[in-house]
Amino acid sequence: MAAILEVKDLNVYYTEKKSILKSAQTLKHALKDVSFTMEEGEILGLVGESGCGKTSLAKAILGMQKRYDGEIILNSPNPQMVFQDPYSSLNPAKRIGWILEEPMRIKKIPIEERRQRVDEMLDKVGLDRSCKEHYPNELSGGQRQRVAIAQALLSDTRFLIADEPVSALDVTIQAQIIRLLLKLQKEMGLSILFISHDLRVVYQMCNRVLIMKNGVIIEQGEIEDIYQNPQNDYTKLLLEAAGIDE
Amino acid sequence: MKKRRNKNPQKNLILGIIITAIMLTLTFVGFFYTPYDPTEIAVENKLTGCSLEHIMGCDNFGRDIFSRVLQGLGNTFVIAVLTVSIGVIGGILIGAFTGYFGGWLDEILMRANDVLFAFPSILLALVFVSIFGTGKYNVVLALGIAFIPSFARIVRSEFIKYKEMDYVRSARLAGAGHLRIMFVHILPNTTTVLLSSIMIGFNNAVLAEAGMSYLGIGVQPPDASLGSMLSDAQSYLFSAPNFAFFPGLMIILLVLGFSLIADGIKG
């Protein structure tokens, strides 16, 4: 299998301005020598506490973070992201149909094809076709997250970053969204970088997992190996905290 | 107590719409029809009170006040609408670019904005008019430019609020350019705030125009505007109170109607 994503010695720094008057800046080292590869069609988990650099990594891969050292090779066009909060990821001033058509409208795809593909995608993510006429605030969190997934997939991508896509949802809805992501991954051969702090969800979803702390990947490998036999103390702590014991 | 507060905006909105609808009807009627020629002088009718022939009486030249009020409403309305349009379009452009991009462009434009904001708009318009001369369209331009800063600030703060939202990020990931994100994705979210400030801006424009005409630099005689009529009427305040009363009433109703609507939208 070919690698869809290769990250080599990635370092990301942020400059923090201390005040407007002083020109002195502190450099924050958000990611330190991060290296990993991701195979085509794989779901890779990325686990770590908040502030450990998960989102920085996602931004760097998506090209939102322009300043970095190292190498990122992504073999997929239009990488997309599913955001954590389904209440801010959909434009409240636009109807669902408009939101879903937007990626294709930007690419100047004709209107009949857009409509047809939106309908097909709505079927795929398990939403009623009539929801095109609704505004985002008329939908539930789970429905919104389905719309967000549909929108990401309508950009013709094979690579998706899911940034805590279920942590803002109820447990029952979480399970539905996870099942949906797994189904879509199989059907469309997607590769998903699944960011989460919930080790149970990661266990359900992923083939392999990266454990991250303070901008460093401290452990990576097959999910079974790591959950059965964690090498690092921090990983053991995380597993204990999640209530997963061997 | 709470119930009343919730109910009021709705009432205000309806009342505002009714008043505004009446005023707009009068304005549009005034464009096409006035009972008498508003500039026709008839000395024998000088300063007559209300009667069946002249329902609002006649002014110091014997001109029909009702006809002049209709014409004045039209002039005031056109000036206010054009003024607000200039202010809103300029404000949206400046506010969108400064709010969205930030950085040095933001600093420069917002400091220029502050300078403009520091002058009272009437004073600024006076300076402008004294350079370019009096007249309807110079007043529009002068007031319009003076109105830009307040709209620019509102739009800028809205753009700063929305530009970090996830839906903007996802639009960027979908390949939308900066202009598309600014005007197609973010701008529609600012309409509620913008609409109520447009209403308030319209009121300020009506009052500013009345003020300018009162000072004699707006609409030029013999054409009427509500402000110039008030200005003419002040010498006859006691001998012919109807001369000042009706133009004043029209200004009050025009402003009240839009204020109530603005209040209703916000509530």
Interface residues (C-beta under 8 A of the other chain):
Chain A: L62 M64 N78 P79 Q80 M81 F83 D85 S88 S89 L90 N91 P92 A93 K94 I99 E102 P103 I106 K107 A148 Q151 A152 S155
Chain B: M165 D166 Y167 R169 S170 A171 R172 L173 A174 G175 A176 R180 H185 P188 N189 T191
